[in-house]
Amino acid sequence: MTVEYNNPVTGGPVLPTIGCFAHMLRPGGVTRPQRTNASAILHVVRGRGITIVGDQKLEWETGDVLAIPHWTWVHHENGSATEPAFIFSSTDQPILEAFGIYRHETGNGAAR
């Protein structure tokens, strides 16, 4: 589940150039692979798991920070079967949308 933070005055992104999101990965959850031309910084608020970036496996836990480069296939796996994981992300998606060049693709299923 993903929730986007919005500017309460404009209803748009937090800043004209930066978007912020909160993500919850259900216990044992695995996201579908996706790629976008926006770059992102992820901060693990709570939990542990794995993020696959291209062909690289990144293990993470509470307090870790990950950088996700643009146009690279990414998916996340919650490492706990009983506890959700929470990740905060910031991205340059809004500026790409403003210029009409934002792109996003979702894969068919979780890569394993």
MMTF fields as JSON, N, C-alpha, C and O atoms, coordinates in Angstrom:
{
  "mmtfVersion": "1.0.0",
  "mmtfProducer": "UNKNOWN",
  "numBonds": 447,
  "numAtoms": 448,
  "numGroups": 112,
  "numChains": 1,
  "numModels": 1,
  "chainsPerModel": [1],
  "groupsPerChain": [112],
  "chainIdList": ["A"],
  "bondAtomList": [4, 2, 8, 6, 12, 10, 16, 14, 20, 18, 24, 22, 28, 26, 32, 30, 36, 34, 40, 38, 44, 42, 48, 46, 52, 50, 56, 54, 60, 58, 64, 62, 68, 66, 72, 70, 76, 74, 80, 78, 84, 82, 88, 86, 92, 90, 96, 94, 100, 98, 104, 102, 108, 106, 112, 110, 116, 114, 120, 118, 124, 122, 128, 126, 132, 130, 136, 134, 140, 138, 144, 142, 148, 146, 152, 150, 156, 154, 160, 158, 164, 162, 168, 166, 172, 170, 176, 174, 180, 178, 184, 182, 188, 186, 192, 190, 196, 194, 200, 198, 204, 202, 208, 206, 212, 210, 216, 214, 220, 218, 224, 222, 228, 226, 232, 230, 236, 234, 240, 238, 244, 242, 248, 246, 252, 250, 256, 254, 260, 258, 264, 262, 268, 266, 272, 270, 276, 274, 280, 278, 284, 282, 288, 286, 292, 290, 296, 294, 300, 298, 304, 302, 308, 306, 312, 310, 316, 314, 320, 318, 324, 322, 328, 326, 332, 330, 336, 334, 340, 338, 344, 342, 348, 346, 352, 350, 356, 354, 360, 358, 364, 362, 368, 366, 372, 370, 376, 374, 380, 378, 384, 382, 388, 386, 392, 390, 396, 394, 400, 398, 404, 402, 408, 406, 412, 410, 416, 414, 420, 418, 424, 422, 428, 426, 432, 430, 436, 434, 440, 438, 444, 442],
  "bondOrderList": [1, 1, 1, 1, 1, 1, 1, 1, 1, 1, 1, 1, 1, 1, 1, 1, 1, 1, 1, 1, 1, 1, 1, 1, 1, 1, 1, 1, 1, 1, 1, 1, 1, 1, 1, 1, 1, 1, 1, 1, 1, 1, 1, 1, 1, 1, 1, 1, 1, 1, 1, 1, 1, 1, 1, 1, 1, 1, 1, 1, 1, 1, 1, 1, 1, 1, 1, 1, 1, 1, 1, 1, 1, 1, 1, 1, 1, 1, 1, 1, 1, 1, 1, 1, 1, 1, 1, 1, 1, 1, 1, 1, 1, 1, 1, 1, 1, 1, 1, 1, 1, 1, 1, 1, 1, 1, 1, 1, 1, 1, 1],
  "groupList": [{"groupName": "MET", "atomNameList": ["N", "CA", "C", "O"], "elementList": ["N", "C", "C", "O"], "formalChargeList": [0, 0, 0, 0], "bondAtomList": [1, 0, 2, 1, 3, 2], "bondOrderList": [1, 1, 2], "singleLetterCode": "M", "chemCompType": "L-PEPTIDE LINKING"}, {"groupName": "THR", "atomNameList": ["N", "CA", "C", "O"], "elementList": ["N", "C", "C", "O"], "formalChargeList": [0, 0, 0, 0], "bondAtomList": [1, 0, 2, 1, 3, 2], "bondOrderList": [1, 1, 2], "singleLetterCode": "T", "chemCompType": "L-PEPTIDE LINKING"}, {"groupName": "VAL", "atomNameList": ["N", "CA", "C", "O"], "elementList": ["N", "C", "C", "O"], "formalChargeList": [0, 0, 0, 0], "bondAtomList": [1, 0, 2, 1, 3, 2], "bondOrderList": [1, 1, 2], "singleLetterCode": "V", "chemCompType": "L-PEPTIDE LINKING"}, {"groupName": "GLU", "atomNameList": ["N", "CA", "C", "O"], "elementList": ["N", "C", "C", "O"], "formalChargeList": [0, 0, 0, 0], "bondAtomList": [1, 0, 2, 1, 3, 2], "bondOrderList": [1, 1, 2], "singleLetterCode": "E", "chemCompType": "L-PEPTIDE LINKING"}, {"groupName": "TYR", "atomNameList": ["N", "CA", "C", "O"], "elementList": ["N", "C", "C", "O"], "formalChargeList": [0, 0, 0, 0], "bondAtomList": [1, 0, 2, 1, 3, 2], "bondOrderList": [1, 1, 2], "singleLetterCode": "Y", "chemCompType": "L-PEPTIDE LINKING"}, {"groupName": "ASN", "atomNameList": ["N", "CA", "C", "O"], "elementList": ["N", "C", "C", "O"], "formalChargeList": [0, 0, 0, 0], "bondAtomList": [1, 0, 2, 1, 3, 2], "bondOrderList": [1, 1, 2], "singleLetterCode": "N", "chemCompType": "L-PEPTIDE LINKING"}, {"groupName": "PRO", "atomNameList": ["N", "CA", "C", "O"], "elementList": ["N", "C", "C", "O"], "formalChargeList": [0, 0, 0, 0], "bondAtomList": [1, 0, 2, 1, 3, 2], "bondOrderList": [1, 1, 2], "singleLetterCode": "P", "chemCompType": "L-PEPTIDE LINKING"}, {"groupName": "GLY", "atomNameList": ["N", "CA", "C", "O"], "elementList": ["N", "C", "C", "O"], "formalChargeList": [0, 0, 0, 0], "bondAtomList": [1, 0, 2, 1, 3, 2], "bondOrderList": [1, 1, 2], "singleLetterCode": "G", "chemCompType": "PEPTIDE LINKING"}, {"groupName": "LEU", "atomNameList": ["N", "CA", "C", "O"], "elementList": ["N", "C", "C", "O"], "formalChargeList": [0, 0, 0, 0], "bondAtomList": [1, 0, 2, 1, 3, 2], "bondOrderList": [1, 1, 2], "singleLetterCode": "L", "chemCompType": "L-PEPTIDE LINKING"}, {"groupName": "ILE", "atomNameList": ["N", "CA", "C", "O"], "elementList": ["N", "C", "C", "O"], "formalChargeList": [0, 0, 0, 0], "bondAtomList": [1, 0, 2, 1, 3, 2], "bondOrderList": [1, 1, 2], "singleLetterCode": "I", "chemCompType": "L-PEPTIDE LINKING"}, {"groupName": "CYS", "atomNameList": ["N", "CA", "C", "O"], "elementList": ["N", "C", "C", "O"], "formalChargeList": [0, 0, 0, 0], "bondAtomList": [1, 0, 2, 1, 3, 2], "bondOrderList": [1, 1, 2], "singleLetterCode": "C", "chemCompType": "L-PEPTIDE LINKING"}, {"groupName": "PHE", "atomNameList": ["N", "CA", "C", "O"], "elementList": ["N", "C", "C", "O"], "formalChargeList": [0, 0, 0, 0], "bondAtomList": [1, 0, 2, 1, 3, 2], "bondOrderList": [1, 1, 2], "singleLetterCode": "F", "chemCompType": "L-PEPTIDE LINKING"}, {"groupName": "ALA", "atomNameList": ["N", "CA", "C", "O"], "elementList": ["N", "C", "C", "O"], "formalChargeList": [0, 0, 0, 0], "bondAtomList": [1, 0, 2, 1, 3, 2], "bondOrderList": [1, 1, 2], "singleLetterCode": "A", "chemCompType": "L-PEPTIDE LINKING"}, {"groupName": "HIS", "atomNameList": ["N", "CA", "C", "O"], "elementList": ["N", "C", "C", "O"], "formalChargeList": [0, 0, 0, 0], "bondAtomList": [1, 0, 2, 1, 3, 2], "bondOrderList": [1, 1, 2], "singleLetterCode": "H", "chemCompType": "L-PEPTIDE LINKING"}, {"groupName": "ARG", "atomNameList": ["N", "CA", "C", "O"], "elementList": ["N", "C", "C", "O"], "formalChargeList": [0, 0, 0, 0], "bondAtomList": [1, 0, 2, 1, 3, 2], "bondOrderList": [1, 1, 2], "singleLetterCode": "R", "chemCompType": "L-PEPTIDE LINKING"}, {"groupName": "GLN", "atomNameList": ["N", "CA", "C", "O"], "elementList": ["N", "C", "C", "O"], "formalChargeList": [0, 0, 0, 0], "bondAtomList": [1, 0, 2, 1, 3, 2], "bondOrderList": [1, 1, 2], "singleLetterCode": "Q", "chemCompType": "L-PEPTIDE LINKING"}, {"groupName": "SER", "atomNameList": ["N", "CA", "C", "O"], "elementList": ["N", "C", "C", "O"], "formalChargeList": [0, 0, 0, 0], "bondAtomList": [1, 0, 2, 1, 3, 2], "bondOrderList": [1, 1, 2], "singleLetterCode": "S", "chemCompType": "L-PEPTIDE LINKING"}, {"groupName": "ASP", "atomNameList": ["N", "CA", "C", "O"], "elementList": ["N", "C", "C", "O"], "formalChargeList": [0, 0, 0, 0], "bondAtomList": [1, 0, 2, 1, 3, 2], "bondOrderList": [1, 1, 2], "singleLetterCode": "D", "chemCompType": "L-PEPTIDE LINKING"}, {"groupName": "LYS", "atomNameList": ["N", "CA", "C", "O"], "elementList": ["N", "C", "C", "O"], "formalChargeList": [0, 0, 0, 0], "bondAtomList": [1, 0, 2, 1, 3, 2], "bondOrderList": [1, 1, 2], "singleLetterCode": "K", "chemCompType": "L-PEPTIDE LINKING"}, {"groupName": "TRP", "atomNameList": ["N", "CA", "C", "O"], "elementList": ["N", "C", "C", "O"], "formalChargeList": [0, 0, 0, 0], "bondAtomList": [1, 0, 2, 1, 3, 2], "bondOrderList": [1, 1, 2], "singleLetterCode": "W", "chemCompType": "L-PEPTIDE LINKING"}],
  "groupTypeList": [0, 1, 2, 3, 4, 5, 5, 6, 2, 1, 7, 7, 6, 2, 8, 6, 1, 9, 7, 10, 11, 12, 13, 0, 8, 14, 6, 7, 7, 2, 1, 14, 6, 15, 14, 1, 5, 12, 16, 12, 9, 8, 13, 2, 2, 14, 7, 14, 7, 9, 1, 9, 2, 7, 17, 15, 18, 8, 3, 19, 3, 1, 7, 17, 2, 8, 12, 9, 6, 13, 19, 1, 19, 2, 13, 13, 3, 5, 7, 16, 12, 1, 3, 6, 12, 11, 9, 11, 16, 16, 1, 17, 15, 6, 9, 8, 3, 12, 11, 7, 9, 4, 14, 13, 3, 1, 7, 5, 7, 12, 12, 14],
  "groupIdList": [1, 2, 3, 4, 5, 6, 7, 8, 9, 10, 11, 12, 13, 14, 15, 16, 17, 18, 19, 20, 21, 22, 23, 24, 25, 26, 27, 28, 29, 30, 31, 32, 33, 34, 35, 36, 37, 38, 39, 40, 41, 42, 43, 44, 45, 46, 47, 48, 49, 50, 51, 52, 53, 54, 55, 56, 57, 58, 59, 60, 61, 62, 63, 64, 65, 66, 67, 68, 69, 70, 71, 72, 73, 74, 75, 76, 77, 78, 79, 80, 81, 82, 83, 84, 85, 86, 87, 88, 89, 90, 91, 92, 93, 94, 95, 96, 97, 98, 99, 100, 101, 102, 103, 104, 105, 106, 107, 108, 109, 110, 111, 112],
  "secStructList": [7, 3, 3, 3, 3, 7, 7, 6, 6, 6, 1, 1, 7, 1, 1, 1, 1, 7, 3, 3, 3, 3, 3, 3, 3, 7, 6, 6, 7, 5, 7, 7, 7, 3, 3, 3, 1, 1, 7, 3, 3, 3, 3, 3, 3, 3, 7, 3, 3, 3, 3, 3, 3, 6, 6, 3, 3, 3, 3, 3, 3, 6, 6, 7, 3, 3, 3, 3, 7, 6, 6, 7, 7, 3, 3, 3, 3, 3, 1, 7, 1, 1, 1, 7, 3, 3, 3, 3, 3, 3, 3, 1, 2, 2, 2, 2, 2, 2, 6, 6, 7, 7, 7, 3, 3, 3, 7, 1, 1, 7, 7, 7],
  "xCoordList": [0.848, 0.0, 0.9, 1.895, 0.535, 1.309, 0.401, -0.695, 0.869, 0.142, 1.054, 2.214, 0.536, 1.322, 1.036, -0.118, 2.099, 1.942, 1.643, 2.251, 0.704, 0.349, 0.47, 0.327, 0.738, 0.741, -0.714, -1.535, -1.061, -2.459, -3.0, -4.215, -2.131, -2.574, -2.888, -3.905, -2.001, -2.16, -2.795, -3.346, -2.725, -3.204, -2.215, -2.445, -1.117, -0.088, 0.98, 0.77, 2.134, 3.219, 3.718, 3.419, 4.479, 5.011, 5.769, 5.581, 6.604, 7.335, 7.134, 6.83, 7.292, 7.105, 8.046, 7.748, 9.177, 10.161, 10.35, 11.053, 9.746, 9.95, 8.605, 7.75, 8.439, 7.269, 7.672, 8.788, 6.76, 7.039, 5.93, 4.749, 6.329, 5.388, 5.686, 6.837, 4.655, 4.798, 4.332, 3.272, 5.129, 4.819, 4.739, 5.569, 3.742, 3.651, 3.691, 2.9, 4.635, 4.698, 4.083, 4.561, 3.044, 2.389, 3.361, 4.329, 3.108, 3.988, 4.163, 3.189, 5.412, 5.704, 5.417, 5.53, 5.048, 4.649, 5.796, 6.941, 5.453, 6.395, 5.707, 4.575, 6.375, 5.786, 6.055, 6.976, 5.237, 5.474, 6.668, 6.877, 7.451, 8.57, 8.059, 7.023, 8.787, 8.441, 9.709, 10.744, 9.607, 10.703, 10.114, 9.025, 10.864, 10.433, 11.664, 12.781, 11.453, 12.601, 12.854, 13.719, 12.119, 12.38, 13.369, 13.318, 14.25, 15.153, 14.472, 13.59, 14.871, 14.237, 15.257, 16.265, 14.967, 15.689, 14.673, 13.598, 15.012, 14.13, 14.737, 15.939, 13.914, 14.339, 13.461, 12.235, 14.087, 13.34, 12.969, 13.831, 11.683, 11.18, 11.085, 11.439, 10.601, 10.48, 10.441, 9.799, 11.133, 11.087, 12.423, 13.449, 12.372, 13.557, 13.1, 11.969, 13.993, 13.626, 14.708, 15.881, 14.278, 15.188, 14.581, 13.373, 15.425, 15.03, 15.948, 17.171, 15.344, 16.105, 16.109, 15.055, 17.304, 17.481, 18.27, 19.468, 17.603, 18.243, 18.552, 17.636, 19.805, 20.204, 20.935, 21.571, 20.837, 21.521, 20.529, 19.468, 20.878, 20.057, 20.555, 21.711, 19.688, 20.035, 19.215, 17.987, 19.876, 19.183, 19.083, 20.029, 17.922, 17.722, 17.011, 16.38, 17.145, 16.453, 16.204, 16.654, 15.491, 15.136, 16.342, 17.404, 16.168, 17.219, 18.057, 18.798, 17.959, 18.75, 18.177, 16.988, 19.057, 18.684, 19.184, 20.325, 18.321, 18.666, 18.463, 17.529, 19.32, 19.151, 18.734, 19.376, 17.655, 17.143, 17.379, 16.797, 18.229, 18.481, 17.29, 16.446, 17.251, 16.143, 16.241, 17.323, 15.086, 14.87, 15.542, 16.102, 15.473, 15.99, 14.836, 14.095, 14.679, 13.628, 13.883, 14.999, 12.825, 12.923, 11.717, 10.596, 11.954, 10.844, 11.334, 12.532, 10.383, 10.682, 10.055, 8.995, 10.733, 10.223, 10.333, 11.409, 9.217, 9.246, 9.869, 9.436, 10.879, 11.579, 10.883, 11.35, 9.785, 9.064, 7.727, 7.002, 7.418, 6.129, 5.042, 3.868, 5.422, 4.437, 4.298, 3.279, 5.29, 5.271, 5.308, 6.017, 4.559, 4.666, 5.982, 6.6, 6.389, 7.558, 7.072, 6.138, 7.707, 7.317, 8.51, 9.586, 8.309, 9.368, 8.857, 7.73, 9.677, 9.378, 10.239, 11.429, 9.65, 10.444, 10.243, 9.172, 11.303, 11.214, 11.746, 12.698, 11.125, 11.431, 11.334, 10.683, 11.983, 11.909, 10.79, 10.804, 9.844, 8.709, 7.955, 7.626, 7.663, 6.881, 7.524, 6.82, 8.828, 9.468, 9.406, 9.241, 9.538, 9.423, 8.004, 7.81, 7.012, 5.617, 5.366, 4.653, 5.946, 5.751, 6.272, 5.714, 7.333, 7.888, 7.26, 7.593, 6.341, 5.667, 6.538, 6.296, 7.552, 8.467, 8.514, 9.367, 7.617, 7.604, 7.138, 6.165, 7.851, 7.501, 7.536, 8.344, 6.632, 6.517, 6.048, 5.122, 6.68, 6.265, 6.177, 6.971, 5.2, 5.047, 5.19, 4.636, 5.937, 6.135, 4.952, 3.983, 5.027, 3.923, 3.787, 2.68, 4.838, 4.781, 6.083, 7.027, 6.125, 7.347, 8.455, 8.252, 9.609, 10.767, 11.334, 11.344, 11.778, 12.377, 13.691, 14.353],
  "yCoordList": [-1.163, 0.0, 1.235, 1.293, 2.22, 3.454, 4.655, 4.71, 5.621, 6.865, 8.006, 8.053, 8.933, 10.1, 11.264, 11.565, 11.913, 13.143, 14.272, 14.348, 15.147, 16.263, 17.585, 17.65, 18.644, 20.0, 20.368, 20.351, 20.702, 20.99, 22.25, 22.404, 23.138, 24.372, 24.136, 24.605, 23.403, 23.208, 21.881, 21.739, 20.903, 19.566, 18.776, 17.601, 19.406, 18.76, 18.13, 17.899, 17.852, 17.241, 18.15, 19.344, 17.572, 18.319, 19.559, 20.652, 19.387, 20.485, 20.366, 19.275, 21.436, 21.336, 20.338, 19.83, 20.057, 19.169, 17.846, 16.968, 17.682, 16.488, 15.918, 16.64, 14.622, 13.91, 13.03, 12.512, 12.853, 12.035, 11.004, 11.306, 9.792, 8.683, 7.844, 7.738, 7.255, 6.274, 4.933, 4.844, 3.9, 2.566, 1.59, 1.621, 0.731, -0.356, -1.662, -1.891, -2.518, -3.86, -4.81, -4.917, -5.483, -6.427, -7.547, -7.802, -8.217, -9.313, -10.313, -10.787, -10.618, -11.551, -11.007, -11.735, -9.734, -9.146, -8.958, -8.72, -9.072, -8.863, -7.951, -8.217, -6.883, -5.964, -6.445, -7.224, -5.969, -6.25, -5.434, -4.315, -5.975, -5.205, -3.962, -4.001, -2.885, -1.673, -0.894, -1.085, -0.021, 0.895, 2.219, 2.288, 3.268, 4.618, 5.447, 5.105, 6.528, 7.391, 8.395, 9.259, 8.302, 9.122, 8.391, 7.168, 9.136, 8.58, 8.677, 9.514, 7.836, 7.849, 7.573, 6.899, 8.112, 7.804, 7.16, 7.714, 5.991, 5.275, 5.265, 5.049, 5.498, 5.401, 4.348, 4.461, 3.32, 2.263, 2.751, 2.913, 2.983, 3.47, 2.327, 2.476, 1.179, 0.014, -1.256, -1.309, -2.274, -3.58, -3.989, -3.339, -5.089, -5.607, -6.324, -6.803, -6.392, -7.07, -6.963, -6.74, -7.129, -7.134, -6.273, -6.307, -5.504, -4.787, -5.27, -5.27, -5.679, -6.096, -4.919, -4.475, -4.41, -3.274, -3.807, -4.067, -3.971, -4.616, -6.046, -6.813, -6.422, -7.765, -7.751, -8.734, -6.617, -6.483, -6.64, -6.016, -7.47, -7.721, -6.846, -6.956, -5.973, -5.092, -5.489, -5.401, -5.92, -6.243, -4.978, -4.192, -4.779, -3.57, -3.885, -4.929, -2.918, -2.999, -1.576, -0.612, -1.456, -0.151, 0.778, 0.41, 1.99, 2.999, 3.058, 4.02, 2.054, 2.052, 3.024, 3.344, 3.483, 4.379, 3.759, 3.305, 3.745, 3.179, 4.229, 5.028, 4.227, 5.089, 4.212, 3.203, 4.6, 3.844, 4.67, 5.744, 4.182, 4.939, 4.855, 3.965, 5.79, 5.816, 4.65, 4.14, 4.258, 3.262, 1.924, 1.293, 1.504, 0.211, -0.574, -0.034, -1.839, -2.67, -2.84, -3.144, -2.637, -2.687, -3.432, -3.266, -4.25, -4.764, -4.978, -5.122, -4.997, -5.079, -6.338, -6.785, -6.895, -8.068, -7.819, -7.497, -7.968, -7.859, -9.134, -10.235, -8.992, -10.139, -10.794, -11.819, -10.23, -10.79, -11.371, -10.761, -12.544, -13.17, -12.689, -13.002, -11.921, -11.523, -10.018, -9.566, -9.226, -7.779, -7.016, -7.42, -5.923, -5.104, -4.32, -4.125, -3.881, -3.01, -1.664, -1.603, -0.585, 0.764, 1.485, 1.534, 2.047, 2.746, 4.118, 4.247, 5.138, 6.5, 6.747, 6.431, 7.309, 7.597, 9.037, 9.622, 9.584, 10.883, 10.685, 9.936, 11.362, 11.148, 12.447, 13.398, 12.474, 13.647, 13.518, 14.205, 12.651, 12.431, 13.708, 13.884, 14.62, 15.815, 16.687, 17.213, 16.842, 17.69, 17.02, 17.691, 15.692, 14.976, 15.079, 15.228, 14.998, 15.156, 16.566, 16.739, 17.571, 18.961, 19.189, 19.991, 18.486, 18.617, 17.632, 17.633, 16.789, 15.836, 14.674, 14.074, 14.352, 13.284, 12.117, 11.239, 12.097, 11.015, 9.72, 9.713, 8.622, 7.304, 6.286, 6.384, 5.301, 4.275, 2.981, 2.994, 1.872, 0.548, -0.386, -0.297, -1.292, -2.314, -3.681, -3.922, -4.571, -5.917, -6.809, -6.385, -8.052, -8.994, -9.621, -9.985, -9.75, -10.382, -10.154, -9.584, -10.598, -10.413, -11.288, -12.47, -10.703, -11.456, -12.254, -11.775, -13.4, -14.242, -14.774, -15.506],
  "zCoordList": [0.0, 0.0, 0.0, 0.723, -0.823, -0.93, -0.747, -1.305, 0.043, 0.263, -0.143, 0.266, -0.951, -1.354, -0.424, -0.123, 0.027, 0.793, -0.191, -1.258, 0.17, -0.696, 0.038, 1.259, -0.727, -0.207, 0.085, -0.832, 1.337, 1.664, 0.989, 0.86, 0.564, -0.089, -1.563, -2.073, -2.244, -3.69, -4.057, -5.149, -3.154, -3.47, -4.31, -4.598, -4.706, -5.517, -4.649, -3.458, -5.253, -4.484, -3.367, -3.342, -2.447, -1.304, -1.781, -1.246, -2.765, -3.403, -4.908, -5.39, -5.662, -7.115, -7.784, -8.866, -7.147, -7.756, -7.022, -7.524, -5.854, -5.038, -4.582, -4.07, -4.776, -4.278, -3.115, -3.084, -2.144, -0.97, -0.8, -0.972, -0.462, -0.352, 0.885, 1.309, 1.456, 2.531, 1.97, 1.35, 2.193, 1.676, 2.836, 3.744, 2.803, 3.765, 2.994, 2.078, 3.385, 2.819, 3.838, 4.967, 3.441, 4.35, 4.742, 4.025, 5.876, 6.277, 5.13, 4.547, 4.823, 3.737, 2.349, 1.363, 2.259, 0.985, 0.006, 0.39, -1.265, -2.363, -3.371, -3.774, -3.778, -4.755, -6.171, -6.415, -7.098, -8.507, -8.982, -8.512, -9.904, -10.443, -11.175, -11.838, -11.045, -11.767, -12.068, -11.43, -13.043, -13.323, -13.758, -14.329, -13.472, -13.785, -14.126, -13.738, -14.848, -15.138, -14.022, -14.163, -12.915, -11.729, -10.818, -10.689, -10.201, -9.193, -7.833, -7.64, -6.897, -5.581, -4.486, -4.7, -3.313, -2.081, -1.146, -0.92, -0.603, 0.315, 1.701, 1.857, 2.706, 4.094, 4.757, 4.746, 5.337, 6.012, 7.401, 8.265, 7.609, 8.889, 9.889, 11.059, 9.41, 10.298, 9.468, 8.42, 9.947, 9.303, 8.717, 8.918, 7.985, 7.311, 6.057, 5.973, 5.085, 3.855, 2.808, 3.107, 1.57, 0.431, -0.663, -0.898, -1.325, -2.532, -3.644, -3.503, -4.741, -5.913, -6.87, -7.325, -7.178, -8.089, -9.278, -9.163, -10.42, -11.562, -11.183, -10.885, -11.185, -10.758, -9.416, -9.035, -8.697, -7.411, -6.259, -6.255, -5.294, -4.104, -2.965, -2.557, -2.448, -1.337, -0.112, -0.133, 0.94, 2.188, 3.02, 3.083, 3.668, 4.453, 5.764, 5.932, 6.696, 7.983, 8.462, 7.842, 9.561, 10.114, 10.158, 10.662, 9.623, 9.628, 8.368, 8.171, 7.51, 6.28, 5.253, 5.265, 4.365, 3.273, 1.968, 1.884, 0.958, -0.343, -1.426, -1.354, -2.41, -3.583, -4.751, -5.039, -5.422, -6.557, -7.823, -7.973, -8.738, -9.967, -10.922, -10.818, -11.837, -12.801, -13.791, -14.084, -14.286, -15.338, -15.063, -15.96, -13.8, -13.371, -12.747, -11.926, -13.129, -12.548, -11.053, -10.632, -10.255, -8.791, -8.234, -8.716, -7.221, -6.421, -4.994, -4.747, -4.059, -2.63, -2.045, -2.481, -1.051, -0.341, 1.158, 1.662, 1.868, 3.325, 3.878, 3.538, 4.727, 5.284, 6.465, 6.96, 6.924, 8.069, 7.618, 6.831, 8.125, 7.833, 8.779, 8.582, 9.822, 10.83, 11.016, 11.537, 10.607, 10.836, 9.514, 8.592, 9.406, 8.196, 8.202, 9.249, 7.028, 6.889, 6.367, 5.567, 6.822, 6.412, 5.811, 6.407, 4.62, 3.892, 3.485, 3.007, 3.672, 3.207, 1.982, 1.986, 0.932, -0.259, -0.713, -0.551, -1.284, -1.952, -3.364, -3.579, -4.324, -5.729, -6.508, -6.076, -7.65, -8.519, -9.562, -10.583, -9.302, -10.206, -10.575, -11.748, -9.62, -9.983, -11.067, -11.929, -11.034, -12.047, -13.411, -14.43, -13.431, -14.701, -15.257, -16.464, -14.36, -14.788, -15.319, -16.307, -14.668, -15.095, -16.517, -17.266, -16.881, -18.231, -19.225, -20.41, -18.717, -19.59, -20.029, -21.076, -19.232, -19.628, -18.63, -18.755, -17.652, -16.676, -17.346, -18.1, -17.056, -17.582, -16.447, -15.523, -16.543, -15.516, -16.172, -16.984, -15.826, -16.294, -15.115, -14.178, -15.161, -14.14, -14.804, -15.876, -14.156, -14.675, -14.384, -13.754, -14.845, -14.73, -13.347, -12.95, -12.632, -11.317, -10.587, -11.134, -9.363, -8.573, -9.131, -9.407, -9.29, -9.76, -8.595, -7.461, -8.85, -7.807, -8.269, -7.533]
}
